Amino acid sequence: MAAREWFENEDFWLNYGPVMFDSQHWAEAGGIAERCCAIANLPPGSRVLDACCGPGRISVELALLGMDVTGVDIMQPFLNAARESAEAEGQKLTLLKQDMRNFVSAEPFAATVNVYNSFGYCESIGDDTKILQSIYGALRKGGTFILECISREIAVQYYTEGEWFERNGITVLTSFAVVGAWEGLRSTWTLIDKDGRRRTHEFVQRLYSAAELRDRLRGIGFSSAEVYGGFDLSPYDHGAKTMVIVARK
């Protein structure tokens, strides 16, 4: 049996989820969902796949916009949270506990989104590619894939060795280190609760250049893949703070 990846550890997400998915990220979800629908030109009722949906931050907002949303994640606690959020908003989501590396859908989607920097954490490039291939296979012809994550260029430009902050009553200490020739970024997070108890976790995100990931998507079969500096489709230049790739099947 293959060893589990760090992101398959439910204890990690139960401890770190409330810190990573803070109120600011929830507040911006509605605007991001609106932009995704506009980019993909989605009419109400369109089938949308939220790949690696986490606690449903974008899934719920897409449903509020009238989309028929399927969220896929490997963590059951996140799917439970997404269901609760959807019910609180009077919305219905289709939520599936599956690994996006081998996800297959019997009915194609008009669009797929993978946002909030949730790509690049697999042990190998091959596994990352499997996720992209699964997304390609799940889209209908002419469908749109919207990917948002940190690129190698963004990581270099905004690199810091570490920081600390308080969130949800927890003190968070972070430190970062470059892996290889900027092939990845190693992150170490230490959470300190009000009683002084510490939890530390380390993980690595693989860093792709924008051109590298764009070309990988084209190589998988997407007819086009364009790189932008945000969901507003601003230029991907020295002022960009994230990378958004819009790929069409």
C-alpha positions as CSV (number, residue, x, y, z in Angstrom):
1,M,0.0,0.0,0.0
2,A,1.3,3.4,-1.0
3,A,2.2,5.8,1.9
4,R,-0.3,8.5,2.5
5,E,0.4,12.0,1.4
6,W,0.4,14.7,4.2
7,F,-2.8,16.2,2.8
8,E,-4.6,12.9,3.5
9,N,-4.2,13.4,7.2
10,E,-7.5,14.5,8.7
11,D,-5.8,15.6,12.0
12,F,-3.8,18.2,10.0
13,W,-6.9,19.8,8.5
14,L,-8.8,19.7,11.8
15,N,-6.0,21.6,13.5
16,Y,-4.9,23.9,10.6
17,G,-8.1,24.4,8.6
18,P,-9.5,27.1,10.9
19,V,-6.2,29.0,10.5
20,M,-5.9,28.6,6.7
21,F,-9.5,29.3,5.9
22,D,-10.0,32.5,7.7
23,S,-12.8,35.1,7.5
24,Q,-11.0,37.2,4.9
25,H,-10.9,34.3,2.5
26,W,-14.5,33.5,3.0
27,A,-15.4,37.2,2.5
28,E,-13.8,37.3,-1.0
29,A,-15.3,34.0,-2.2
30,G,-18.4,35.6,-3.6
31,G,-16.5,37.9,-5.9
32,I,-14.2,35.1,-7.1
33,A,-17.2,32.9,-7.9
34,E,-18.8,35.7,-9.9
35,R,-15.6,36.2,-11.8
36,C,-15.3,32.5,-12.5
37,C,-18.8,32.4,-13.9
38,A,-18.1,35.4,-16.1
39,I,-14.8,34.0,-17.4
40,A,-16.4,30.7,-18.3
41,N,-19.5,32.4,-19.6
42,L,-21.8,30.1,-17.5
43,P,-25.5,30.4,-17.7
44,P,-27.6,29.4,-14.6
45,G,-27.8,25.6,-14.2
46,S,-24.4,24.9,-15.6
47,R,-22.6,22.0,-14.2
48,V,-19.4,23.1,-12.3
49,L,-16.8,21.0,-10.7
50,D,-14.9,22.4,-7.7
51,A,-11.8,20.2,-7.7
52,C,-10.2,19.9,-4.2
53,C,-13.2,21.9,-2.8
54,G,-12.1,22.0,0.9
55,P,-14.8,23.4,3.1
56,G,-16.8,24.6,0.2
57,R,-15.8,28.3,0.1
58,I,-16.2,28.6,-3.6
59,S,-18.7,25.8,-4.1
60,V,-21.4,27.5,-2.0
61,E,-21.0,30.8,-3.7
62,L,-21.2,29.2,-7.1
63,A,-24.4,27.4,-6.0
64,L,-25.8,30.8,-4.9
65,L,-25.2,32.0,-8.4
66,G,-27.4,29.3,-9.8
67,M,-24.8,26.7,-10.7
68,D,-25.2,23.0,-10.4
69,V,-22.1,22.4,-8.3
70,T,-20.1,19.2,-7.5
71,G,-17.4,19.4,-4.9
72,V,-14.7,16.8,-4.7
73,D,-12.2,16.4,-1.9
74,I,-10.3,13.7,-0.2
75,M,-11.1,14.9,3.4
76,Q,-14.5,14.0,4.8
77,P,-14.4,16.7,7.5
78,F,-14.2,19.3,4.8
79,L,-17.0,17.8,2.9
80,N,-19.1,17.8,6.1
81,A,-18.3,21.5,6.6
82,A,-19.2,22.3,2.9
83,R,-22.5,20.5,3.3
84,E,-23.3,22.5,6.5
85,S,-22.4,25.8,4.8
86,A,-24.6,25.0,1.8
87,E,-27.5,24.0,4.0
88,A,-27.2,27.3,6.0
89,E,-27.5,29.2,2.7
90,G,-30.4,27.0,1.5
91,Q,-28.3,25.5,-1.3
92,K,-27.6,22.0,-2.5
93,L,-24.2,20.7,-3.4
94,T,-23.2,17.3,-4.7
95,L,-20.2,16.4,-2.5
96,L,-17.9,13.4,-3.3
97,K,-15.1,12.0,-1.2
98,Q,-12.6,11.1,-4.0
99,D,-9.0,11.6,-4.9
100,M,-8.7,14.0,-7.8
101,R,-5.8,12.0,-9.2
102,N,-8.2,9.3,-10.3
103,F,-11.6,11.2,-10.4
104,V,-13.9,10.2,-13.3
105,S,-17.3,11.7,-14.0
106,A,-20.0,10.0,-16.0
107,E,-21.5,13.3,-17.0
108,P,-19.2,16.2,-18.2
109,F,-18.9,19.6,-16.6
110,A,-19.2,23.0,-18.3
111,A,-16.4,24.3,-16.1
112,T,-13.9,23.2,-13.4
113,V,-12.3,25.5,-10.8
114,N,-9.3,24.8,-8.6
115,V,-8.6,27.9,-6.6
116,Y,-7.1,29.1,-3.3
117,N,-3.6,27.7,-4.0
118,S,-4.7,24.1,-3.7
119,F,-2.5,22.6,-6.5
120,G,1.1,21.3,-6.4
121,Y,1.2,19.3,-3.2
122,C,1.5,15.8,-4.5
123,E,4.7,13.9,-4.0
124,S,5.5,13.8,-7.7
125,I,5.0,15.8,-10.9
126,G,3.3,12.7,-12.3
127,D,0.6,12.8,-9.6
128,D,0.1,16.6,-10.2
129,T,-0.4,15.8,-13.9
130,K,-2.9,13.1,-13.1
131,I,-5.1,15.7,-11.4
132,L,-4.9,17.9,-14.5
133,Q,-5.7,15.0,-16.7
134,S,-8.7,14.1,-14.5
135,I,-10.0,17.7,-14.8
136,Y,-9.5,17.6,-18.6
137,G,-11.4,14.3,-18.8
138,A,-14.3,15.7,-16.7
139,L,-14.9,18.7,-18.9
140,R,-17.2,18.8,-21.9
141,K,-15.8,19.9,-25.2
142,G,-15.5,23.7,-25.1
143,G,-15.5,23.6,-21.3
144,T,-13.3,25.9,-19.2
145,F,-10.8,25.1,-16.4
146,I,-9.8,28.0,-14.1
147,L,-6.7,27.3,-12.0
148,E,-5.4,29.8,-9.4
149,C,-2.2,29.1,-7.4
150,I,1.2,30.6,-6.6
151,S,3.7,30.3,-9.4
152,R,7.5,30.1,-9.1
153,E,7.8,33.7,-10.2
154,I,5.3,34.9,-7.6
155,A,7.0,32.8,-4.9
156,V,10.4,34.4,-5.7
157,Q,9.1,37.9,-5.9
158,Y,7.3,37.8,-2.6
159,Y,9.5,35.4,-0.7
160,T,9.9,35.9,3.0
161,E,11.7,33.7,5.5
162,G,8.8,33.7,7.9
163,E,6.2,35.7,9.8
164,W,3.8,35.4,12.7
165,F,0.2,36.5,13.2
166,E,-2.8,35.8,15.3
167,R,-6.0,34.2,13.8
168,N,-9.0,32.7,15.5
169,G,-7.4,33.0,18.9
170,I,-4.3,31.1,17.8
171,T,-0.8,32.5,17.4
172,V,0.7,31.2,14.1
173,L,4.5,31.1,13.5
174,T,5.5,30.4,9.9
175,S,8.9,29.8,8.3
176,F,9.7,29.2,4.6
177,A,12.7,27.6,2.8
178,V,13.5,27.1,-0.9
179,V,13.6,23.5,-2.1
180,G,16.1,22.7,-4.8
181,A,16.5,25.2,-7.6
182,W,13.2,26.9,-6.6
183,E,11.4,23.6,-7.4
184,G,9.4,23.9,-4.3
185,L,8.7,25.9,-1.2
186,R,8.9,24.3,2.2
187,S,6.5,25.7,4.8
188,T,6.6,25.1,8.5
189,W,3.6,26.2,10.5
190,T,3.5,26.2,14.3
191,L,0.2,26.8,16.1
192,I,0.3,28.0,19.7
193,D,-3.1,28.0,21.5
194,K,-4.0,30.1,24.5
195,D,-2.7,27.5,26.9
196,G,0.7,27.5,25.2
197,R,0.3,24.1,23.5
198,R,2.2,23.9,20.2
199,R,1.5,21.9,17.1
200,T,4.0,22.0,14.2
201,H,3.5,20.8,10.6
202,E,5.8,21.0,7.6
203,F,4.8,20.6,3.9
204,V,6.2,21.3,0.5
205,Q,4.4,22.9,-2.4
206,R,5.9,22.3,-5.8
207,L,6.5,25.5,-7.7
208,Y,5.7,25.7,-11.5
209,S,6.6,28.6,-13.6
210,A,3.6,30.1,-15.4
211,A,4.9,29.0,-18.8
212,E,5.7,25.5,-17.6
213,L,2.1,25.0,-16.2
214,R,0.5,26.6,-19.2
215,D,2.4,24.3,-21.6
216,R,1.6,21.3,-19.5
217,L,-2.1,22.0,-19.8
218,R,-1.7,22.4,-23.6
219,G,0.2,19.2,-23.7
220,I,-2.6,17.3,-21.9
221,G,-5.0,18.4,-24.7
222,F,-6.4,21.8,-23.8
223,S,-6.9,23.8,-27.0
224,S,-5.8,27.0,-25.2
225,A,-4.3,28.0,-21.9
226,E,-3.8,31.7,-21.0
227,V,-2.0,33.1,-18.0
228,Y,-3.3,36.1,-16.0
229,G,-2.3,38.0,-12.8
230,G,-5.8,37.7,-11.2
231,F,-9.4,36.8,-11.6
232,D,-9.9,40.2,-13.2
233,L,-7.7,38.9,-16.1
234,S,-5.1,41.5,-15.5
235,P,-1.6,41.0,-17.1
236,Y,0.7,38.4,-15.5
237,D,3.6,40.8,-15.0
238,H,5.8,42.2,-12.3
239,G,2.7,43.5,-10.4
240,A,0.9,40.2,-10.3
241,K,0.3,38.7,-6.8
242,T,-1.1,35.4,-7.9
243,M,-1.4,33.3,-11.1
244,V,-4.7,32.5,-12.8
245,I,-4.7,30.2,-15.8
246,V,-7.8,29.9,-18.0
247,A,-7.7,26.8,-20.1
248,R,-10.3,25.8,-22.7
249,K,-10.9,22.2,-23.8
